[in-house]
Amino acid sequence: MKFEFSDLTVRFGSQVVLDKLTETIEGKALAIIGPSGGGKSTLLRVLGGLLPANEGKFALNGTWVDNNAQRLNEYRKQIGFVFQSNGLFPHLTALKNITLPLIHTFGMDKITAEKKAMDLMERFGLEDSSHKYPSQLSGGQQQRIAIIRAIAIEPKLLLLDEPTSALDPELAYEVLSMLKQLVESGVELVIVTHHLGFASNACDTVMYMDEFGIGEFGKTEELLRAPKTERLQRFISKILSI
């Protein structure tokens, strides 16, 4: 995947969160790291077509995205998004949570949609959860169902906003292990995460963001092993000391 940013600016009132971002970033799996308040989640929502920029624009693989409603709607259909809170509908079973967008947004018939959903749940060992409601699932299972829902549409890009932030280490491992399998199978993704181990093992590119904007980005091994800026050095030191 290739992202191009041209003067991308996002403001909330008088607060500037992204300030004239102009960069080109490439990679198959991009981890966005950095302290809270640095605009990571905001950028992810812009990339998902969920939040319009106040100024500027961005392109995915050479196609520029603007705020035209029809074009933006078509763009969103190509993106899978997983939030911090899994976003599952509590009144629907795991199976129906996955098939809902397939049937109602992408026009797939019920039988085909259910087969696709079951195949994915079996692939990731969740077939026994198909008829359970979110409240009957662990936090890790809920996030894995949310990820299956996102990849069932076969998106061009999967976006994940700290999908393990509310999970204990064991459940977080289940989710991150699943994501690593997806990356190895060729799924391209962008993930906001504090798990430097996952970034190191599964992502080929890392971008560091803080309140001053993008501090560094580059190949994972080089950037995490030998950060060039004091900002990133300090951040990694804090994370590793916890």
TAVEN-V750432 format. One record per residue. N is the residue number from 0. SS is DSSP state (alpha for helix, beta for strand, coil for the rest). PHI is phi in whole degrees, -180 to 180 (999 if undefined). OMEGA is omega in radians with two decimals (NA if undefined). Layout:
{{N	SS	PHI	OMEGA} {N	SS	PHI	OMEGA}}
This chain:
{{0	coil	999	3.13} {1	beta	-137	3.07} {2	beta	-107	3.02} {3	beta	-123	3.12} {4	beta	-114	3.13} {5	beta	-129	3.12} {6	beta	52	-3.09} {7	beta	-69	-3.07} {8	beta	-132	3.07} {9	beta	-130	3.10} {10	beta	-125	2.96} {11	beta	-119	-3.02} {12	coil	67	3.14} {13	coil	-89	-3.11} {14	beta	-87	3.09} {15	beta	-93	-3.10} {16	beta	-94	3.03} {17	beta	-121	-2.99} {18	beta	-118	3.06} {19	beta	50	-3.14} {20	beta	-66	3.14} {21	coil	-136	-3.11} {22	coil	-152	2.95} {23	beta	-124	-3.06} {24	beta	-129	-3.14} {25	beta	-127	3.09} {26	coil	163	3.10} {27	coil	-94	3.10} {28	beta	-139	-3.07} {29	beta	-110	3.03} {30	beta	-101	3.06} {31	beta	-104	-3.10} {32	beta	-121	3.11} {33	coil	144	-3.11} {34	coil	-70	3.08} {35	coil	-63	3.11} {36	coil	87	-3.10} {37	coil	-95	3.08} {38	coil	93	-3.08} {39	alpha	-63	-3.12} {40	alpha	-67	3.09} {41	alpha	-61	3.12} {42	alpha	-61	-3.14} {43	alpha	-62	3.13} {44	alpha	-69	3.04} {45	alpha	-65	-3.13} {46	alpha	-64	3.13} {47	coil	-85	-3.11} {48	coil	75	-3.10} {49	coil	-94	-3.10} {50	coil	-136	-3.14} {51	coil	-75	3.05} {52	coil	-75	3.06} {53	coil	-73	3.14} {54	beta	-146	3.07} {55	beta	79	-3.09} {56	beta	-158	3.07} {57	beta	-144	3.13} {58	beta	-129	3.01} {59	beta	-115	3.14} {60	coil	52	3.03} {61	coil	89	3.13} {62	beta	-101	-3.10} {63	beta	-78	-3.09} {64	beta	-109	3.10} {65	coil	-124	-3.04} {66	coil	-96	3.04} {67	coil	-62	-2.98} {68	alpha	-58	-3.10} {69	alpha	-67	3.14} {70	alpha	-66	3.13} {71	alpha	-67	3.11} {72	alpha	-64	3.10} {73	alpha	-66	3.11} {74	alpha	-65	-3.12} {75	alpha	-59	-3.12} {76	coil	-66	-3.13} {77	coil	-95	-3.03} {78	beta	-117	2.98} {79	beta	-99	-3.06} {80	beta	-129	3.07} {81	beta	-123	-3.06} {82	coil	-94	3.07} {83	coil	-57	2.99} {84	coil	-90	-2.87} {85	coil	-54	3.09} {86	coil	75	3.11} {87	coil	-73	3.07} {88	coil	-78	-3.03} {89	coil	-66	-3.09} {90	coil	-92	3.13} {91	coil	-116	3.06} {92	beta	-68	3.10} {93	alpha	-57	-3.14} {94	alpha	-60	-3.11} {95	alpha	-70	3.05} {96	alpha	-61	-3.12} {97	alpha	-77	-3.05} {98	alpha	-80	-3.07} {99	alpha	-54	3.13} {100	alpha	-68	3.13} {101	alpha	-62	-3.08} {102	alpha	-82	-2.96} {103	alpha	-89	3.12} {104	coil	-101	-3.05} {105	coil	-107	3.01} {106	coil	70	3.13} {107	coil	-80	3.12} {108	coil	-73	-3.00} {109	alpha	-60	-3.09} {110	alpha	-63	3.14} {111	alpha	-65	-3.14} {112	alpha	-64	-3.13} {113	alpha	-67	3.10} {114	alpha	-64	3.13} {115	alpha	-62	3.14} {116	alpha	-64	-3.13} {117	alpha	-66	3.11} {118	alpha	-60	3.14} {119	alpha	-69	3.12} {120	alpha	-65	3.08} {121	alpha	-66	3.13} {122	alpha	-58	-3.08} {123	coil	-109	3.02} {124	coil	68	-3.10} {125	coil	-118	-3.07} {126	alpha	-61	3.14} {127	alpha	-73	-3.13} {128	alpha	-98	-2.98} {129	coil	-59	-3.07} {130	coil	-103	3.10} {131	coil	-92	3.08} {132	beta	-88	-3.11} {133	alpha	-51	-3.13} {134	alpha	-66	3.13} {135	alpha	-94	-3.10} {136	coil	-110	3.04} {137	coil	-71	3.12} {138	alpha	-59	3.12} {139	alpha	-66	3.10} {140	alpha	-65	3.11} {141	alpha	-61	-3.12} {142	alpha	-68	3.13} {143	alpha	-69	3.05} {144	alpha	-65	3.11} {145	alpha	-63	3.10} {146	alpha	-68	3.09} {147	alpha	-61	3.10} {148	alpha	-59	-3.11} {149	alpha	-71	-3.10} {150	alpha	-89	-3.13} {151	alpha	-63	3.14} {152	coil	-82	-3.12} {153	coil	55	-3.07} {154	coil	-71	3.02} {155	coil	-71	-3.07} {156	beta	-151	3.09} {157	beta	-108	3.12} {158	beta	-112	-3.11} {159	beta	-134	-3.11} {160	beta	-105	-3.13} {161	coil	44	-3.04} {162	coil	-68	-3.12} {163	coil	-112	-3.01} {164	coil	-63	-3.10} {165	coil	-101	-3.04} {166	coil	-109	3.02} {167	coil	-74	-3.00} {168	alpha	-55	-3.10} {169	alpha	-66	3.13} {170	alpha	-70	3.08} {171	alpha	-61	3.12} {172	alpha	-61	3.13} {173	alpha	-59	-3.10} {174	alpha	-68	-3.10} {175	alpha	-67	3.07} {176	alpha	-64	3.09} {177	alpha	-62	-3.14} {178	alpha	-64	3.11} {179	alpha	-64	3.08} {180	alpha	-60	-3.14} {181	alpha	-65	3.11} {182	alpha	-61	-3.13} {183	alpha	-65	3.12} {184	coil	-86	3.06} {185	coil	108	3.10} {186	coil	-70	3.09} {187	coil	-94	-3.06} {188	beta	-146	2.97} {189	beta	-126	-3.10} {190	beta	-130	2.95} {191	beta	-87	-3.03} {192	coil	-153	3.00} {193	coil	-106	-3.13} {194	coil	-85	-3.12} {195	alpha	-67	3.10} {196	alpha	-64	3.10} {197	alpha	-65	3.12} {198	alpha	-58	-3.11} {199	alpha	-68	-3.03} {200	alpha	-89	-2.99} {201	alpha	-120	-3.04} {202	coil	-112	-3.12} {203	coil	-86	-3.10} {204	beta	-135	3.10} {205	beta	-130	3.05} {206	beta	-126	3.11} {207	beta	-102	3.11} {208	beta	-128	2.98} {209	beta	-145	-3.05} {210	coil	-65	3.12} {211	coil	-96	3.14} {212	beta	106	3.12} {213	beta	-77	-3.13} {214	beta	-86	3.13} {215	beta	-152	2.91} {216	beta	-152	-3.13} {217	beta	166	3.14} {218	beta	-63	-3.00} {219	alpha	-56	-3.06} {220	alpha	-59	-3.10} {221	alpha	-70	-3.03} {222	alpha	-70	-3.11} {223	alpha	-78	-3.14} {224	alpha	-78	-3.06} {225	coil	-140	3.11} {226	coil	-61	-3.05} {227	coil	-89	-3.07} {228	coil	-100	3.10} {229	alpha	-64	3.13} {230	alpha	-60	-3.13} {231	alpha	-72	3.10} {232	alpha	-58	-3.12} {233	alpha	-67	3.14} {234	alpha	-63	-3.13} {235	alpha	-62	3.13} {236	alpha	-60	3.13} {237	alpha	-65	-3.12} {238	alpha	-62	-3.08} {239	alpha	-74	-3.12} {240	alpha	-86	-3.11} {241	coil	-77	NA}}
